[in-house]
Amino acid sequence: MARARLGVKDMGRIAGRIVDKAIGGIDFSVRVTGADFQRRWRTVQTAMKEKGYDLAYACGSEVDRSDVAWLAGFYDPIVERYAVLLPVS
C-alpha cells in the first residue's frame, strides 16, 4: 500500500500544532551572558596553560552536548557534527 505524501500546507499545519503544544514549556529567560561566556573561555584557557597546551580541539553534535555546547552556552539540535580549535590566548 502506497503512502500519501503530505503537501507543504499539511506539513505547516502539523508543525504549527507541535509548536503550539511545546512553546509553553520553553523558558525564554535562560541566557548565557557575555560575562559567563568570557568566564568559560578563561576556564578552558587556564586549564590549557596549566597543561602546557597551545591549541585544543573541542567538538559536539546534536547527540553529544559537551565541549562546544558548554563553551558557547548554545545547543542547537539541528546542527550536525561540529568542532572548533581553541587557542590558548
C-alpha positions as CSV (number, residue, x, y, z in Angstrom):
1,M,0.0,0.0,0.0
2,A,1.5,3.3,-1.0
3,R,1.7,6.2,1.5
4,A,0.1,9.5,0.6
5,R,2.6,12.3,0.5
6,L,2.0,15.4,2.7
7,G,1.8,18.7,1.0
8,V,3.6,21.8,2.2
9,K,0.4,23.2,3.8
10,D,-0.2,20.0,5.7
11,M,3.3,19.9,7.0
12,G,3.0,23.5,8.1
13,R,-0.2,22.8,10.0
14,I,1.4,19.8,11.7
15,A,4.5,21.8,12.6
16,G,2.2,24.6,14.0
17,R,0.4,22.1,16.2
18,I,3.7,20.8,17.6
19,V,4.9,24.3,18.3
20,D,1.6,25.3,20.0
21,K,2.0,22.3,22.3
22,A,5.7,22.8,23.1
23,I,6.0,26.6,23.3
24,G,4.6,26.8,26.9
25,G,7.4,24.6,28.2
26,I,10.2,26.7,26.9
27,D,12.0,29.0,29.3
28,F,13.0,32.0,27.2
29,S,14.6,33.7,30.2
30,V,17.6,31.4,30.1
31,R,20.5,33.3,28.7
32,V,24.3,33.0,28.7
33,T,25.7,36.4,29.4
34,G,28.8,37.9,27.9
35,A,30.5,37.7,31.3
36,D,29.6,34.0,31.6
37,F,30.9,33.3,28.1
38,Q,34.2,35.0,29.0
39,R,34.4,33.0,32.2
40,R,34.0,29.8,30.3
41,W,36.8,30.8,27.8
42,R,39.1,31.7,30.7
43,T,38.4,28.4,32.4
44,V,39.4,26.5,29.3
45,Q,42.4,28.7,28.6
46,T,43.6,28.4,32.2
47,A,43.4,24.6,32.1
48,M,45.3,24.6,28.7
49,K,48.1,26.8,30.2
50,E,48.4,24.5,33.2
51,K,48.8,21.5,30.9
52,G,51.2,23.3,28.5
53,Y,48.8,23.2,25.5
54,D,48.9,25.9,22.9
55,L,45.8,24.6,21.0
56,A,42.8,22.5,21.9
57,Y,40.1,20.7,19.9
58,A,36.5,20.9,21.0
59,C,33.6,19.2,19.3
60,G,30.0,18.4,19.7
61,S,26.8,17.3,17.9
62,E,23.1,17.1,18.3
63,V,23.6,13.9,20.3
64,D,26.7,14.9,22.3
65,R,26.1,18.1,24.2
66,S,29.6,18.5,25.5
67,D,32.6,20.7,24.7
68,V,31.4,23.4,22.3
69,A,27.8,23.5,23.5
70,W,29.1,24.2,27.1
71,L,31.7,26.6,26.0
72,A,29.4,28.7,23.8
73,G,26.4,28.2,26.1
74,F,24.5,27.2,23.0
75,Y,22.8,24.0,21.9
76,D,21.2,23.7,18.5
77,P,19.7,20.2,17.9
78,I,19.6,20.9,14.1
79,V,23.3,21.3,13.7
80,E,25.3,18.2,12.6
81,R,28.7,17.4,14.0
82,Y,30.8,20.5,14.6
83,A,34.2,21.4,16.0
84,V,36.5,24.3,16.8
85,L,40.1,24.8,17.5
86,L,40.8,26.9,20.7
87,P,43.9,28.9,21.0
88,V,45.5,29.3,24.5
89,S,45.3,33.1,24.1
